[in-house]
């Protein structure tokens, strides 16, 4: 049976074993985001999310499911490490949906710092939005997204690093993180809360998305959306059969009709 790296490269459509440089980091990141969907359905289905490496790999490399940040960035980190990169996971607070006066959000997201030529790079295949290429962990660093957004890193006096998203004339904080390595116990705790707490948005919502060449396609509860730049087309999903077909045809996610029924949307 092929080893993890061979399976991974086949799943994301890359051949050979890329070298250790920035172009290879971005090639892996882009290929994974185009190939493996953001899929938080197991939390909604009440299954929790098991982060055992073999379970994550078998699920995400099957071609019939995706995963959310703790799974997606785990397999990306494994692939990068197998190629010789040094990778440090870091827990992040998601601010994107916070309103003024809201409590400080918990650390429910995970990102990666990848060492290269004496510098560290922010790498993230697990945020359910548009694609962001690797960014140097440097105050003021910027990177264009695939959907017309621009992303900027800044130092925040209270929360460490803050990733901003500049789009359509607006600036929104996306997430913050510190330089601290996320230990296995902390990742397990964060994943458990995110996948099981009644307050988690992944329990309260059906969330699936996948990067496209010029934007994002997504399912949020009973709505399918396709974003290209500032243009968004939205379609209501009105039956479990329609949902099952959309998941399969648009995202490669195979759920039975009984599983779709348990999403409790119809």
C-alpha positions, 0 to 999 in steps of 0.5 A: 500500500502506498505511504502517506505522502504518495497517497496525499500527492495523488489526492491533490493531483501533484506528481513527484516529490516537490523540493524545499522552497516557497513555490513548493509550499504554495503548490501544496497549499493551492492543490490541497485547497482545490482538491479537498473541501472544507467539510464540518459535517461530522460535528453537525451529525453528532459524531465529533472529530477524531484527530488520530492521524490514520483516521484523518488521512483515511477520511480526507484522502478517500475522495469522498469527504473533506474536513475542517481546520484541525483535519485539513491542516494536520494532513498538510503539516504531515505532507510538508514534514514528509518533504523536509519542512519544519512545521509548528502548529498554532491555535487561533481565535476567529474574529471574522463574525464577531460584532462590537461588544461580543466576548473574545472568541475562543481558540477554535482554529489552527494554523501552521508556521513553516520555517524556510530560509531563516523566516517563518511563513503562515500557512493555512489550508483550513479556513473556510473562506477564500484562498490565501497563499503562504505569508511571511510572519512579518508585521505588514506582510500582505498577500492577495487572495484568489477572490480579489481580497487582500490579506495583511498581517499586523502585530496586535498588542493584545492578541499577537498576530492579527490577519486582516482581510481587505475586500470591497472597501472594507477591512475585517479581522479574520483571526489572531494567533500567538507564536506559541506552539500548540501542544497535542493536549491543547489541540485536542481540547480545542477540537473537542469543544469546536466539534461538540459544544452546543455553542459551536457554530459547527454544531449549530450550522451545516457548513461546507465550502471549497476554493475555486480558481477565482472564488469560493463555492459553499453551502451554509445551511439550506443555501448554496452560494458561488462567489466570484470576486464581489459577485455572489450567486445564491440558490436555496436548497429545498430537499434532502435529495437536492442537498445530497446531489450538491454535496456529491457533484460540487464537493465530492462529498458522499452522504447517504439520504439518512445522513442528509436527513440527520443534518436536520434542515428539511 
